[in-house]
Amino acid sequence: MNLTGARRTMKTIVRMRYGPPGVIEVMDLDKPTPADNHVLVKVHAASLNKADLFDLHPPFVLRMVMGGGVLKPKDRSLGRDLSGKVELVGRAVTRFKPGDEVFGTGSGALSEYAVASDDRLTSKPPGVSFEDCAAAPAAGVTALQGLRKGQIKPGQKVLVDGSSGSVGTFTLQIAKSFGTEVTAVCSAPNVDNARALGADYVIDYSKEDFTRSGQTYDLIAGVNGFHSVRAIRRSLAPQGTFVLLGSSKALTGLLQVALLGRLASGSGKRIGFMGVAKIIPEDLTILAELMDSGELKPFIDKRYPLDEAAEAFQYLQSGHARGKVVVMMNPD
């Protein structure tokens, strides 16, 4: 595809140094060129994840280990989740062609154009908005792979501990799509939304501690809950499974899973951690099919134009975000 006569620069979000959302700037940069197995996507919408907050200001020790730049970032771009239209394809790409509508993850998604590997994209369903598709990749794949790790089956009683955040809202709906009975645990302001997303039962954790109710579950997905693994084990059915997808106290939760997992296995109960989600086209396609059928509707809390990306990061960092925060390239 020839870009002669087309605008060769793009508006993009960068951070020249590590720090809080205030370090974010909007700049005009040259459009990137896709490598052989990559595509250039004209981004319509992008969404934020906690990993993007981490990129803003990673701990000093991890900067040394990860090689992303110790004193300042080597890669100034931000963002992963995106949706848009294919602008250019690399020489080895056969799955997509210019004009195709896609969603998935790429490099520097908070930009008018971004490069993505063709195996981290899938086709956007025609009847689903770019915003909804941009909200789905990381959170949706995490939820799907976490439930798969927990060996979810139709007819099970499933509890989602922390059902109101970005991953939690996906976990709730995807669990329902498997034909399970879902109980959502959340705060009082999110009770109605959990019901609207399909939860069969909703527990307001400020009024009731599900680990002391005597009710047991075949699968408990720990998304952003604050209960200890020891307490959650009481609520597992004799052959039940607890899988940790995330936690408000992540390090503590991981340590408890590591220490108590083996002890629980002797009783027939299983306790484990899903690991890091891997973006693969097969799972993105499953999300696309669920959204297309109406079984999955990403819950978007707030939308921001690209020029207000710093405010979007600030809102996510505040901890008050419910569901997803989406950044739109062309809000009109």
KETIRO-509874 format. One record per residue: residue in three letters; x, y, z of N, C-alpha, C in turn. Coordinates in steps of 0.05 Angstrom, whole numbers, padded with zeros to 5 digits, always signed. Each point is the difference from the previous one (the first is absolute). Layout:
<nodes>
ALAXYZXYZXYZ
...
</nodes>
This chain:
<nodes>
MET+00017-00024+00000-00017+00024+00000+00018+00025+00000
ASN-00006+00018-00017+00016+00024-00003-00010+00023+00017
LEU+00018+00011+00016-00009+00022+00018+00006+00027-00012
THR+00007+00001-00026+00006+00026-00012-00024+00018+00002
GLY+00005+00024+00010-00022+00020+00003-00014-00003+00027
ALA+00004-00022+00014-00013-00003+00026+00017+00012+00022
ARG-00013+00007+00022+00015+00011+00022+00019-00021+00011
ARG+00025+00007+00003+00020-00019+00008+00006+00001+00031
THR-00012+00019+00013+00004+00001+00030-00026-00007+00013
MET+00002-00004+00026-00023-00008+00016+00002+00012+00028
LYS-00023+00004+00012-00001+00009+00027+00003-00024+00018
THR+00017+00002+00020+00005-00023+00017+00005+00009+00029
ILE-00004-00019+00019+00005+00005+00028+00028-00011+00007
VAL+00016+00016+00013+00027-00008+00009+00006+00008+00028
ARG+00019-00012+00012+00012+00010+00025+00030-00001-00003
MET+00012+00024+00003+00029+00002-00004+00015-00009+00025
ARG-00014-00002+00023+00013-00009+00025-00021-00015+00015
TYR+00010-00015+00020-00018-00015+00018-00013+00019+00020
GLY-00024-00007+00008-00013+00017+00020-00030-00004+00000
PRO-00015+00019+00013-00029-00002+00001-00013+00008-00027
PRO-00026-00002-00002-00013+00007-00025+00007+00028-00011
GLY+00009+00017+00017+00007+00027-00009+00024+00001-00019
VAL+00015-00022-00002+00023+00000-00019-00009-00005-00029
ILE-00025-00007-00003-00010-00007-00027-00002+00024-00018
GLU+00009-00003-00024-00002+00022-00020-00013-00010-00026
VAL-00011+00019-00015-00010-00006-00027+00019+00011-00020
MET+00010-00017-00018+00020+00009-00020-00008-00009-00028
ASP+00011+00013-00020-00003-00009-00027+00026-00015-00008
LEU-00003-00025-00008+00023-00016-00008-00006-00013-00027
ASP+00021-00010-00012-00003-00014-00025-00015-00026+00004
LYS-00016-00007-00020-00014-00026+00001+00020-00022+00000
PRO-00004-00021+00016+00018-00023-00001-00004-00017-00025
THR+00020-00015-00007-00001-00018-00023-00002-00029+00011
PRO-00019-00015-00009-00003-00028+00011+00022-00018-00011
ALA+00010-00018+00017+00019-00020-00009-00015-00022-00015
ASP+00015-00020-00009-00011-00021-00018-00026-00013+00011
ASN+00000-00006+00026-00023-00014+00011-00017+00018+00017
HIS+00001+00026-00005-00016+00019+00015-00018+00016-00018
VAL-00020+00013+00012-00018+00018-00015+00000+00027+00013
LEU-00005+00020-00016-00004+00027+00010-00030+00005+00002
VAL-00009+00006+00024-00029+00004+00006-00006+00029+00004
LYS-00020+00010-00015-00011+00026+00006-00018-00003+00024
VAL+00008+00010+00023-00013-00006+00025-00026+00017+00002
HIS-00022-00013+00007-00025+00014+00005-00004+00004+00030
ALA+00008-00020+00016-00003+00002+00029+00022-00018+00013
ALA+00007+00008+00024+00019-00016+00016-00011-00001+00029
SER+00009-00019+00016-00008+00000+00028+00024-00004+00018
LEU-00004+00008+00025+00021+00000+00020-00002-00025+00018
ASN+00023-00009+00009+00002-00022+00019+00019+00008+00022
LYS+00000-00015+00021+00018+00006+00022+00029-00003-00009
ALA+00005-00017-00020+00027-00003-00010+00010+00027-00012
ASP-00019+00015-00011+00008+00026-00012+00009+00020+00022
LEU-00013-00002+00024+00008+00016+00023+00028-00008+00008
PHE+00005-00026-00001+00027-00010+00008+00021+00011-00019
ASP-00007+00002-00026+00020+00010-00019+00007+00030+00005
LEU-00019+00014+00012+00005+00028+00005+00023+00004+00020
HIS+00000-00017+00021+00020+00004+00021+00007-00027+00012
PRO+00014-00018-00014+00008-00026+00011+00021+00004+00022
PRO+00000-00019+00019+00021+00002+00022+00028-00001-00012
PHE+00018+00014+00013+00027+00003-00010+00014-00026-00005
VAL-00004-00019+00019+00014-00026-00002-00010-00015-00026
LEU-00026+00001-00005-00011-00013-00023+00009+00013-00026
ARG+00005+00026+00001+00011+00013-00024+00027-00011-00008
MET+00016-00006+00020+00026-00012-00005-00002-00028-00011
VAL-00020-00015+00010-00003-00028-00008-00012-00002-00028
MET-00021+00016-00005-00016-00002-00024+00013+00013-00024
GLY+00019+00018+00004+00014+00012-00022-00015+00020-00016
GLY-00020+00012+00012-00016+00020-00015+00010+00028+00003
GLY+00024+00003+00013+00010+00026+00005+00001+00005+00030
VAL+00023+00006+00011+00002+00003+00030-00008+00028+00008
LEU+00012+00020-00013-00006+00028+00008-00023+00012-00015
LYS-00004-00009-00025-00022+00010-00016-00009-00023-00019
PRO-00024+00000-00008-00010-00022-00017+00013+00000-00028
LYS+00008-00024-00008+00010-00002-00028-00023+00002-00020
ASP-00022-00012+00007-00024+00002-00017-00018+00020+00013
ARG-00004+00023-00014-00016+00022+00012-00030-00004-00003
SER-00008-00019-00017-00029-00003-00005-00014-00015+00023
LEU-00027+00002+00000-00016-00012+00020-00024-00014-00012
GLY-00010-00020+00014-00025-00012-00008+00003-00027-00015
ARG-00019-00018+00004+00001-00026-00013-00027-00007-00014
ASP-00021+00001+00015-00026-00008-00011-00010+00020-00021
LEU-00009-00010-00023-00009+00018-00021-00020-00013-00018
SER-00014+00017-00015-00017-00009-00022+00002+00020-00022
GLY-00004-00008-00025+00002+00019-00022+00000-00014-00027
LYS+00010+00014-00020+00000-00011-00027+00029-00004-00010
VAL+00005-00022-00013+00027-00005-00011+00006+00020-00021
GLU+00023+00013+00003+00010+00020-00020+00020-00012-00019
LEU+00019-00014+00011+00021-00013-00016+00006-00028+00012
VAL+00009-00018-00017+00008-00027+00010+00029-00006-00008
GLY+00014-00014+00017+00027-00009-00006-00001-00022-00022
ARG+00024-00005-00011+00001-00018-00023-00008-00028+00006
ALA+00003-00009+00026-00006-00027+00007-00029-00004+00011
VAL-00015+00021+00001-00027-00001+00012-00020-00010-00021
THR-00015-00021+00007-00020-00011-00018-00028+00001+00013
ARG-00002+00004+00026-00025-00001+00014-00017+00026-00004
PHE+00013+00022-00006-00014+00026-00002+00009+00015-00025
LYS-00017+00018-00007+00006+00018-00023-00009+00028+00007
PRO+00010+00021-00013-00008+00027+00006-00031+00003-00002
GLY-00010+00014+00020-00029+00004+00002-00014-00019+00019
ASP+00013-00022+00008-00013-00018+00019-00003+00013+00027
GLU-00022-00005+00013-00004+00010+00028+00009-00021+00019
VAL+00017+00008+00019+00013-00019+00018+00001+00010+00029
PHE+00006-00018+00018+00006+00008+00028+00019-00019+00012
GLY+00014+00009+00021+00020-00017+00013+00020+00018+00015
THR+00025-00008-00001+00020+00016+00014+00023+00008-00019
GLY+00011+00023+00005+00022+00010-00017+00019+00017+00016
SER+00019+00011-00013+00020+00018+00013-00008+00029-00004
GLY-00002+00015+00022-00007+00028-00002-00028+00004-00008
ALA-00019-00015+00012-00028+00001-00008-00013+00028+00004
LEU+00011+00016+00019-00010+00026+00005+00011+00020-00021
SER-00009-00004-00024+00010+00015-00023-00020-00003-00023
GLU+00002+00018-00019-00017-00002-00024+00007-00024-00017
TYR+00024-00009+00001+00009-00024-00014+00018-00016+00018
ALA-00002-00027-00001+00016-00017+00016+00007-00025-00015
VAL+00023-00012+00006+00009-00025-00012-00007-00023+00018
ALA-00010-00022-00012-00007-00024+00015+00008-00024-00015
SER+00009-00020+00014+00006-00026-00012-00026-00013-00009
ASP+00000-00013-00024-00025-00010-00010-00011-00023+00017
ASP+00016-00012+00017-00010-00022+00017-00010+00011+00027
ARG-00003+00026+00002-00012+00012+00024-00025+00016-00007
LEU-00011-00007-00023-00024+00014-00010-00020-00021-00009
THR-00025+00009+00000-00021-00016-00013-00020+00019-00012
SER-00018-00010-00016-00020+00017-00014-00021+00011+00019
LYS-00007+00025-00004-00021+00013+00016-00027-00009-00010
PRO-00018-00009+00017-00027-00006-00009-00013+00025-00011
PRO-00014-00002-00022-00012+00024-00013-00020+00015+00018
GLY-00014-00014+00017-00020+00013+00016+00009+00010+00027
VAL+00026-00003+00006+00011+00009+00026+00016+00025-00004
SER-00002+00019+00018+00014+00025-00003+00030-00003+00003
PHE+00014+00020-00011+00029+00000+00004+00007+00004+00029
GLU-00016+00015+00015+00005+00005+00028-00002-00026+00016
ASP-00021-00015-00005-00003-00026+00014+00023-00019-00006
CYS+00007-00001-00025+00022-00018-00008+00027+00009+00012
ALA+00004+00026+00002+00025+00009+00012+00001-00006+00030
ALA-00023-00003+00013-00001-00006+00028+00006-00029+00006
ALA-00002-00017-00020+00000-00029+00005+00026-00015+00003
PRO+00022+00007-00015+00023-00018-00002+00012-00010+00026
ALA+00014+00017+00015+00015-00009+00023-00019-00010+00022
ALA-00021+00016+00007-00018-00008+00022-00016-00025-00008
GLY-00009-00001-00025-00016-00023-00008+00016-00025-00002
VAL+00024+00001-00011+00017-00024-00001+00008-00009+00027
THR+00006+00019+00018+00007-00008+00028-00023-00015+00013
ALA-00025+00010-00003-00023-00013+00011-00004-00028-00012
LEU+00001-00001-00026-00004-00026-00014+00021-00020+00008
GLN+00025+00007-00001+00021-00019+00007+00000-00007+00030
GLY-00008+00019+00017-00002-00007+00028-00022-00020+00005
LEU-00023+00004-00012-00022-00020+00003+00007-00027-00011
ARG+00015+00001-00022+00009-00025-00012+00020-00015+00018
LYS+00017+00016+00013+00019-00011+00020-00015-00013+00023
GLY-00023+00011+00007-00017-00011+00021-00017-00023-00009
GLN+00002-00008-00025-00014-00022-00012-00031+00003+00004
ILE-00009+00024-00008-00028+00006+00001-00017-00019-00017
LYS-00023-00008+00011-00018-00018-00013-00029+00009+00002
PRO-00017-00007-00019-00028+00007+00002-00013-00011+00025
GLY-00018+00015+00012-00014-00010+00024+00014+00006+00026
GLN+00025+00009-00001+00014+00006+00025-00011+00025+00014
LYS+00006+00001+00026-00005+00025+00015+00027+00015+00001
VAL+00000+00024-00012+00024+00016-00003-00003+00025+00016
LEU+00020+00008+00015+00000+00026+00014+00023+00017-00011
VAL-00006+00025-00006+00020+00019-00010+00005+00020+00023
ASP+00023-00002+00012+00007+00017+00023+00014+00025-00011
GLY-00015+00022-00003+00011+00024-00012-00011+00002-00028
SER-00026+00004-00003-00013-00002-00026-00005+00026-00014
SER+00009+00022+00012-00007+00026-00011+00022+00014-00016
GLY+00024-00010+00001+00023+00012-00014+00000-00010-00029
SER+00022+00008-00014+00001-00006-00029+00000-00031-00004
VAL+00017-00015+00014+00001-00029-00004-00024-00013+00013
GLY-00010+00011+00022-00023-00012+00014-00025+00000-00017
THR-00005+00023-00014-00025+00001-00016+00001-00020-00023
PHE+00024-00005-00011+00003-00020-00021-00003-00028+00012
THR+00012-00005+00023-00001-00026+00013-00029-00008+00005
LEU-00015+00018+00011-00028-00005+00006-00016-00009-00025
GLN+00003+00016-00022-00015-00006-00024+00009-00025-00014
ILE+00027-00004-00001+00010-00024-00014-00007-00025+00016
ALA+00000+00001+00026-00009-00023+00017-00029-00006-00006
LYS-00017+00020-00003-00028-00005-00007-00002-00013-00028
SER+00017+00007-00018-00002-00011-00027+00006-00030+00000
PHE+00013-00010+00021+00006-00029+00002-00024-00015+00011
GLY-00022+00014+00007-00023-00014+00011+00003-00006+00030
THR+00012+00018+00015+00004-00003+00028-00019+00018+00016
GLU-00002-00005+00026-00014+00018+00018+00020+00018+00013
VAL-00002+00026-00004+00021+00018+00008-00009+00018+00023
THR+00017+00001+00020-00003+00018+00023+00022+00021-00002
ALA-00008+00026+00000+00019+00022-00002+00004+00012+00027
VAL+00025+00006+00007+00006+00014+00025+00011+00028-00007
CYS-00013+00020+00011+00008+00028-00007-00009+00019+00021
SER+00006+00025-00003-00008+00021+00019-00029+00009-00006
ALA-00012+00013+00018-00028+00008-00003-00006+00016-00025
PRO+00016+00019-00008-00006+00016-00025+00000-00017-00025
ASN+00011-00024+00001+00003-00017-00024-00020-00023-00001
VAL-00017-00002+00020-00019-00023+00002-00018-00001-00025
ASP-00013+00023-00006-00019+00000-00022+00014-00006-00027
ASN+00024+00010-00003+00014-00006-00025+00007-00029-00003
ALA+00008-00013+00023+00006-00029-00001-00024-00016-00009
ARG-00024+00008+00010-00024-00013-00008-00006+00004-00030
ALA+00005+00025-00009-00005+00007-00028+00019-00016-00018
LEU+00023-00007+00010+00019-00015-00016-00006-00030+00000
GLY-00019-00009+00016-00009-00027-00001+00004-00017+00025
ALA+00010+00012+00021+00005-00016+00024-00026-00011+00011
ASP+00000-00025+00008-00024-00013+00012-00004+00010+00029
TYR+00022+00004+00014-00001+00010+00027+00022+00020+00003
VAL-00005+00020+00017+00020+00021+00005+00004+00003+00030
ILE+00025+00001+00009+00006+00004+00028+00014+00027+00004
ASP-00011+00017+00016+00012+00025+00007+00020-00006+00023
TYR+00026+00002-00006+00019-00009+00020+00001+00017+00025
SER-00012+00024-00001-00001+00016+00024-00022-00010+00020
LYS-00018-00017-00010-00022-00010+00016+00003-00030+00007
GLU+00015-00014-00017+00002-00029+00003+00028-00010-00008
ASP+00011-00018+00016+00026-00012-00007-00007-00028-00010
PHE+00004-00004-00026-00008-00026-00012+00016-00023+00011
THR+00023+00005+00011+00017-00022+00011-00011-00010+00026
ARG-00020+00013+00012-00011-00008+00026-00030-00007-00003
SER-00010-00001-00024-00028-00005-00004-00007-00030+00001
GLY+00019-00017-00004-00005-00029-00001-00006-00010-00028
GLN-00005+00018-00018-00004-00008-00028+00026-00007-00014
THR+00000-00021-00016+00024-00008-00014-00004+00002-00030
TYR+00023+00001-00014+00000+00004-00029+00020-00019-00013
ASP-00007-00007-00024+00017-00018-00015+00025+00014-00011
LEU-00003+00026-00006+00022+00015-00010-00002+00029+00011
ILE+00022+00009+00012+00001+00028+00009+00022+00013-00016
ALA-00007+00022-00013+00020+00016-00015+00007+00025+00016
GLY+00024+00001+00010+00010+00023+00015+00010+00021-00018
VAL-00016+00020-00006+00008+00021-00019+00012+00024+00013
ASN-00014+00012+00018+00012+00023+00014-00011+00001+00029
GLY-00005-00024+00011-00010-00002+00027+00022+00004+00020
PHE-00009+00003+00026+00019+00004+00021+00001-00022+00020
HIS-00016-00022-00005+00000-00022+00018+00026-00016-00001
SER+00008-00012+00022+00023-00017+00000-00006-00026-00013
VAL+00020-00013-00011-00004-00026-00012-00010-00020+00020
ARG+00010+00002+00025-00008-00019+00021-00030+00003+00005
ALA-00011+00025+00000-00028+00004+00004-00016-00010-00024
ILE+00009+00005-00024-00014-00009-00024-00002-00030-00001
ARG+00020-00014+00010+00001-00029-00001-00025-00012+00014
ARG-00010+00014+00021-00023-00009+00014-00025-00001-00018
SER+00000+00017-00020-00023+00002-00017+00001-00017-00025
LEU+00021-00016-00003+00002-00018-00022-00015-00026+00005
ALA-00014-00010-00020-00012-00027+00002+00022-00021+00003
PRO-00007-00024+00008+00021-00021+00004+00019-00003-00023
GLN-00009+00002-00024+00018-00002-00023+00003+00027-00014
GLY-00004+00022+00015+00000+00027-00012+00027+00011-00006
THR+00000+00021-00016+00025+00013-00009-00001+00029+00005
PHE+00022+00011+00010+00004+00029+00001+00023+00007-00018
VAL-00005+00020-00018+00021+00009-00018+00003+00030+00004
LEU+00024+00009+00005+00006+00028+00004+00006+00013-00026
LEU-00017+00020-00008+00005+00015-00024+00013+00027+00006
GLY-00004+00009+00024+00011+00026+00009-00010+00005+00028
SER+00011+00019+00013-00007+00006+00028+00006+00028+00007
SER-00015+00011+00019+00006+00027+00010+00026+00000+00016
LYS+00008-00024+00009+00026-00004+00013+00015-00022-00015
ALA+00009+00007-00024+00010-00020-00019+00023-00017+00011
LEU+00020+00012+00012+00023-00016+00009-00008-00018+00023
THR-00016+00009+00018-00010-00016+00022-00016-00024-00011
GLY-00017+00006-00019-00017-00021-00012+00017-00021-00013
LEU+00020+00007-00015+00018-00019-00013+00014-00018+00020
LEU+00010+00013+00021+00014-00016+00020-00018-00020+00014
GLN-00025+00008+00005-00019-00018+00012-00007-00023-00019
VAL-00003+00006-00025-00006-00021-00019+00023-00020-00001
ALA+00025+00010+00000+00023-00017-00001+00002-00018+00025
LEU-00006+00012+00023+00003-00015+00025-00023-00019+00006
LEU-00024+00008-00007-00024-00015+00007-00009-00019-00022
GLY+00010+00004-00024-00010-00016-00023+00005-00029+00005
ARG+00023-00008+00008+00006-00028+00005-00016-00012+00022
LEU-00004+00016+00022-00015-00010+00023-00029-00006-00009
ALA-00011+00018-00016-00028-00003-00009-00003-00025-00017
SER+00020-00006-00016-00003-00022-00019-00004-00027+00014
GLY+00010-00002+00024-00004-00025+00015-00029-00005+00008
SER-00016+00021+00000-00028-00002+00007-00018-00003-00024
GLY+00012+00001-00024-00016-00002-00024-00006+00028-00012
LYS+00005+00020+00016-00004+00028-00010+00026+00009-00014
ARG-00004+00018-00020+00023+00009-00015+00002+00030+00002
ILE+00024+00010+00005+00006+00029+00002+00023+00006-00019
GLY-00004+00020-00017+00021+00006-00019-00001+00029-00011
PHE+00021+00007-00014+00002+00026-00012+00000-00003-00031
MET-00015+00016-00014-00003-00004-00028+00026+00007-00016
GLY+00017+00016+00012+00024+00009-00015-00006+00025-00016
VAL+00018+00006-00019-00003+00023-00016-00016-00007-00025
ALA-00021+00016-00006-00017-00005-00023+00017+00002-00026
LYS-00005-00017-00019+00014+00000-00026-00020+00007-00021
ILE+00004+00022-00014-00018+00009-00021+00005-00018-00025
ILE-00020-00016-00006+00001-00017-00024-00025+00004-00017
PRO+00002-00003-00026-00023+00006-00017-00024-00017+00006
GLU+00004-00025+00008-00022-00018+00005-00018+00010+00023
ASP+00013+00011+00021-00016+00010+00022-00012+00027-00006
LEU+00013+00016-00016-00012+00025-00009-00025-00006-00017
THR+00002-00021-00016-00023-00008-00017-00024-00009+00018
ILE+00006-00014+00021-00021-00008+00019-00014+00025+00011
LEU+00016+00019+00008-00012+00025+00011-00017+00014-00022
ALA+00010-00001-00024-00015+00013-00023-00027-00014-00003
GLU+00000-00027+00002-00025-00015-00004-00019+00005+00023
LEU+00010+00002+00025-00017+00006+00023-00012+00028-00002
MET+00016+00019-00010-00011+00027-00003-00020+00001-00022
ASP+00005-00015-00022-00018+00000-00023-00027-00012+00008
SER+00001-00020+00017-00025-00014+00008-00015+00015+00021
GLY+00013+00020+00012-00013+00015+00022+00004-00011+00028
GLU+00015-00023+00001+00006-00012+00027+00020+00016+00015
LEU+00016+00017-00014+00020+00016+00013-00002+00028-00009
LYS-00004+00018+00019-00001+00029-00005+00020+00014+00018
PRO+00023+00008-00011+00019+00014+00016-00012+00024+00015
PHE+00005+00002+00026-00010+00022+00015+00020+00023+00000
ILE-00007+00021-00013+00018+00023-00002-00008+00022+00020
ASP+00017+00006+00018-00006+00020+00021+00002+00028-00011
LYS+00023+00007-00012+00004+00027-00011+00015-00001-00026
ARG-00006+00021-00016+00013+00003-00026+00014+00027-00001
TYR+00024+00001-00012+00015+00025-00002+00010+00003-00028
PRO+00002+00025-00010+00014+00004-00026+00030-00003+00004
LEU+00014-00004-00022+00029-00005+00002+00015+00023+00014
ASP-00009+00024-00005+00013+00023+00013-00002+00000+00030
GLU-00019-00015+00011-00004-00002+00029+00009-00027+00011
ALA+00020-00012-00013+00010-00026+00010+00011+00002+00028
ALA+00013+00022+00007+00011+00003+00027-00022-00001+00021
GLU-00023+00012-00006-00023-00001+00018-00011-00029+00002
ALA+00001-00014-00022-00009-00028+00000+00018-00017+00018
PHE+00026+00004-00001+00019-00014+00017-00005+00008+00029
GLN-00005+00025+00005-00004+00010+00027-00025-00013+00012
TYR-00021-00003-00016-00025-00012+00010+00005-00030+00006
LEU+00014-00014-00017+00006-00028+00005+00017-00003+00025
GLN+00019+00018+00003+00018-00001+00024-00015+00005+00026
SER-00022+00015-00002-00015+00007+00024-00012-00024+00014
GLY-00004-00022-00015-00012-00024+00011-00030+00000+00000
HIS-00012+00021-00012-00029+00002+00000-00013-00011-00026
ALA+00017-00008-00019-00011-00009-00025-00015-00026+00003
ARG-00024-00001-00012-00016-00025-00002+00001-00009-00029
GLY+00007-00024-00004+00001-00009-00028+00024+00013-00014
LYS-00003+00007-00025+00022+00009-00016+00000+00031-00005
VAL+00025+00010-00004+00004+00028-00008+00010-00001-00029
VAL-00015+00015-00017+00006-00001-00029+00009+00028-00010
VAL+00020-00001-00017+00009+00025-00013-00007-00001-00030
MET-00013+00021-00010-00009+00000-00027+00017+00019-00017
MET+00008-00009-00024+00016+00017-00017-00016+00022-00013
ASN-00024-00007-00009-00017+00020-00013-00028-00002+00013
PRO-00005+00014+00023-00024-00003+00015-00026+00005-00016
ASP+00002+00017-00021-00025+00005-00015-00009-00024-00016
</nodes>
